Amino acid sequence: MELAGAIIGIFIFVGLVIFLLNIITSIWAYRDSQRKGKSKEYALVVLIGTLFFPIIGLIIYLIIRND
């Protein structure tokens, strides 16, 4: 029983870390798009895209942003 509890605890911890990384990268992409001089609507689309599609949304944003 203790092993099952430890495994569940590890899964919960990993899930929380992944969730927090998603939130952090979404906020970064939102702020970065605003810093680049984009409109608030564009920044909001970036935020929503990276929140709901974390990996694909971040990759697409990194490709289309202006450096």
Phi, psi and omega per residue, in radians:
M1 nan -0.668 -3.114
E2 -1.157 -0.597 3.128
L3 -1.149 -0.716 3.124
A4 -1.115 -0.697 3.107
G5 -1.134 -0.674 3.114
A6 -1.162 -0.711 3.134
I7 -1.145 -0.741 3.101
I8 -1.093 -0.717 3.103
G9 -1.080 -0.702 3.110
I10 -1.132 -0.774 3.122
F11 -1.085 -0.705 3.111
I12 -1.131 -0.748 3.129
F13 -1.092 -0.809 3.131
V14 -1.100 -0.722 3.107
G15 -1.079 -0.724 3.109
L16 -1.155 -0.689 3.112
V17 -1.109 -0.775 3.121
I18 -1.108 -0.722 3.108
F19 -1.085 -0.785 3.131
L20 -1.139 -0.677 3.070
L21 -1.082 -0.680 3.093
N22 -1.080 -0.800 3.133
I23 -1.105 -0.784 -3.104
I24 -1.122 -0.789 -3.132
T25 -1.198 -0.577 3.100
S26 -1.169 -0.752 3.103
I27 -1.137 -0.708 3.101
W28 -1.060 -0.802 -3.132
A29 -1.105 -0.696 3.107
Y30 -1.078 -0.875 -3.129
R31 -1.152 -0.658 3.132
D32 -1.131 -0.716 3.133
S33 -1.175 -0.603 3.064
Q34 -1.215 -0.681 -3.142
R35 -1.141 -0.518 3.126
K36 -1.364 0.004 3.079
G37 1.553 0.272 3.118
K38 -1.372 2.850 -3.137
S39 -1.253 2.856 3.119
K40 -1.143 -0.577 3.123
E41 -1.141 -0.749 3.105
Y42 -1.085 -0.770 3.136
A43 -1.104 -0.639 3.111
L44 -1.183 -0.689 3.079
V45 -1.107 -0.705 3.094
V46 -1.088 -0.774 3.135
L47 -1.060 -0.852 -3.123
I48 -1.139 -0.721 3.133
G49 -1.090 -0.731 -3.134
T50 -1.358 -0.408 3.073
L51 -1.277 -0.778 -3.061
F52 -1.511 -0.457 3.114
F53 -2.268 1.305 -2.917
P54 -1.014 -0.897 -3.052
I55 -1.313 -0.913 -3.118
I56 -1.118 -0.774 -3.129
G57 -1.072 -0.723 3.134
L58 -1.196 -0.707 3.108
I59 -1.094 -0.803 3.136
I60 -1.097 -0.750 3.131
Y61 -1.086 -0.747 -3.135
L62 -1.132 -0.522 3.122
I63 -1.311 -0.747 -3.009
I64 -1.569 -0.177 -3.122
R65 -1.265 2.731 3.132
N66 -1.642 2.225 3.114
D67 -1.626 nan nan
